[in-house]
Amino acid sequence: MERTAKIERTTNETSIQLTLDIDGQGRSHLDTGVPFLTHMLDLFTKHGQFNLTVEAKGDTEVDDHHTTEDIGICLGQALKEALGDKKGIKRYGNAFVPMDEALAQVVVDLSNRPHLEMRADFPSQKVGTFDTELVHEFLWKFALEARMNLHVIVHYGKNTHHIIEAIFKAMARALDEATTIDPRIKGVPSTKGIL
C-alpha cells in the first residue's frame, strides 16, 4: 500500500505543489523561496525517512509569512491524505533531539483532533532573514491540517538556529514513529474504532 499524496494550492499570495511519501528514503527536492524553511524541511525529510517535493512561489518580497504558512497547510493536508484510514499505525510518537546546547522534545498523536502545544522561547527574532515567529505559524497550520495533536517542548537552548533545528528533527522522528505500521495492530489504534 503506497502512502503518498500530492497537494496543489494556489491563492493570490502563493502557488504550491507538494508531494509526500511517508515510506520514503529521506529524499527531498525543495524550492520554497524561503531558504531557512527549505533547510528545516530538508532536515525533516531526512530524519523522518520521508520523500518530500515542494515547489513554491510566494510573495516573499512582502515577507516569508504567506509562503511558510501555506507550505504548512499543504504538508498537513498531504500527511492526512497519505495516512488514509490510519489502519495499523502506531499513532503516537515521541522524540528527544539534541542540537549542540539545545534539547527539543516533540510528542505527536495522530488522533484526528488538531492541537498545538508549544513551549519554546527563541532568543532571536530572526535567523538570517527568517522571522522566528513563523515557526509557530508553520507548526500550527501543519498540526491543524494533518489533524494531529502536536506538543513541542524545548527543554533548553541558547542558539535560535539550533533550537529550531532540534524541533524539526524531533518532529520528524516522532512522526516517523507514529506513522509506522505495527503488524500487531488490527484496524485503528483507538477504542472508538476510528481516527
C-alpha positions in Angstrom: 0.0 0.0 0.0 1.5 3.3 -1.1 1.1 6.1 1.4 1.6 9.1 -0.8 -0.2 12.3 -1.5 0.1 15.2 -3.9 -1.4 18.6 -2.9 -1.7 21.7 -5.0 -2.7 25.1 -3.6 -3.0 28.4 -5.4 -4.0 31.7 -3.9 -3.4 35.3 -4.7 -0.3 35.1 -2.4 1.2 31.7 -3.2 1.3 28.8 -5.6 2.4 25.5 -4.1 2.8 21.9 -5.4 3.8 19.4 -2.8 4.2 15.6 -2.8 4.8 13.4 0.2 5.7 9.8 0.5 5.6 8.6 4.1 7.5 5.4 3.4 10.5 7.1 1.7 14.2 7.1 1.9 14.8 10.7 3.2 15.0 12.3 -0.2 13.9 15.8 -0.8 13.6 18.3 -3.7 12.7 21.7 -2.3 12.3 25.0 -3.9 10.4 27.1 -1.3 11.7 30.6 -1.9 12.4 30.7 1.9 15.9 29.4 2.4 15.7 28.8 6.2 12.4 26.9 5.8 14.0 24.9 2.9 16.8 23.9 5.3 14.3 22.8 8.0 12.2 20.8 5.6 15.3 19.1 4.3 16.2 18.1 7.9 12.6 17.0 8.5 12.6 14.8 5.4 16.0 13.2 6.2 15.2 12.4 9.8 11.6 11.2 9.2 12.7 9.0 6.3 10.0 10.7 4.1 10.3 11.7 0.5 9.2 15.3 0.0 9.0 17.6 -3.0 8.0 21.2 -2.7 7.7 23.7 -5.5 6.5 27.1 -4.0 6.2 30.6 -5.4 5.0 33.2 -3.0 5.0 36.9 -2.2 8.4 36.8 -0.4 9.0 40.4 -1.5 6.5 41.2 1.3 7.8 38.7 3.8 8.0 34.9 4.3 4.7 34.6 6.2 2.3 33.5 3.4 4.7 31.0 1.9 5.6 29.5 5.2 2.0 29.3 6.3 0.8 27.8 3.1 3.5 25.2 2.9 2.5 24.1 6.4 -1.1 23.8 5.3 -0.1 21.7 2.3 2.2 19.5 4.2 -0.5 18.8 6.8 -3.1 18.0 4.1 -0.6 15.7 2.4 0.1 13.8 5.7 -3.6 13.4 6.4 -4.3 12.2 2.9 -1.3 9.8 2.7 -2.2 8.2 6.0 -5.7 7.2 4.6 -7.7 5.3 7.2 -4.7 5.0 9.5 -5.2 1.3 10.0 -2.2 -0.4 11.6 -0.3 2.8 12.5 1.3 3.2 15.9 -0.5 6.6 16.2 1.8 8.0 18.9 5.4 9.2 18.6 7.9 10.8 20.9 11.4 12.0 20.2 14.1 13.9 22.0 16.8 15.5 19.8 19.8 17.5 21.0 21.5 20.0 18.8 24.7 21.2 20.4 23.5 23.1 23.5 19.7 22.8 22.7 17.4 20.0 23.5 13.9 19.7 22.0 11.2 17.1 22.5 8.2 16.5 20.2 5.3 14.3 21.0 2.6 13.5 18.5 -0.8 11.8 18.4 -2.4 11.2 15.0 -5.7 11.5 16.7 -7.8 13.5 14.2 -8.1 16.1 16.9 -5.8 19.0 15.9 -4.0 20.8 18.7 -0.6 22.5 19.0 1.0 23.0 22.4 4.3 24.8 22.1 6.7 25.5 24.9 9.6 27.2 23.2 11.4 30.6 23.6 13.6 31.8 20.8 16.4 34.1 21.9 16.4 35.9 18.5 13.6 37.3 16.4 15.3 36.3 13.2 17.5 33.6 11.8 19.0 35.2 8.8 16.0 36.9 7.1 13.5 34.4 8.6 11.2 35.6 11.3 11.3 33.1 14.1 7.6 33.7 15.0 6.8 31.8 11.7 7.9 28.6 13.3 4.7 28.6 15.4 2.7 29.6 12.4 4.1 26.7 10.4 3.6 24.1 13.1 0.1 25.3 14.0 -1.1 25.1 10.3 0.7 21.7 9.9 -1.0 20.3 13.0 -4.4 21.7 12.1 -4.4 20.4 8.5 -2.9 17.0 9.5 -5.5 16.9 12.3 -2.8 15.8 14.8 -2.1 16.6 18.4 1.4 18.1 18.4 3.4 19.0 21.5 6.7 20.8 21.2 8.8 21.3 24.3 12.2 23.0 24.2 14.0 22.0 27.4 16.8 24.4 26.9 19.0 26.2 24.4 20.7 29.4 23.6 21.2 29.5 19.9 17.9 30.1 18.0 19.0 28.2 14.9 20.0 25.2 17.0 16.6 25.3 18.8 14.5 25.4 15.7 16.7 22.7 14.0 16.2 20.4 17.1 12.4 21.0 16.9 12.2 20.0 13.2 14.4 16.9 13.7 12.4 15.8 16.7 9.1 16.3 14.9 10.4 14.2 12.0 11.4 11.3 14.3 8.2 11.5 16.3 6.2 11.3 13.1 8.3 8.5 11.7 7.4 6.5 14.9 3.7 7.5 14.8 3.2 6.6 11.2 5.0 3.3 11.4 2.8 0.3 10.6 2.7 -2.2 13.5 1.6 -5.7 12.3 0.2 -6.4 15.8 -2.4 -3.6 15.4 -5.6 -4.8 13.8 -7.7 -1.9 12.5 -7.0 1.5 14.0 -5.4 2.0 17.5 -8.5 3.5 19.1 -11.3 2.2 21.3 -13.6 4.4 19.2 -12.9 2.3 16.1 -12.0 5.4 14.1 -9.3 8.0 14.0 
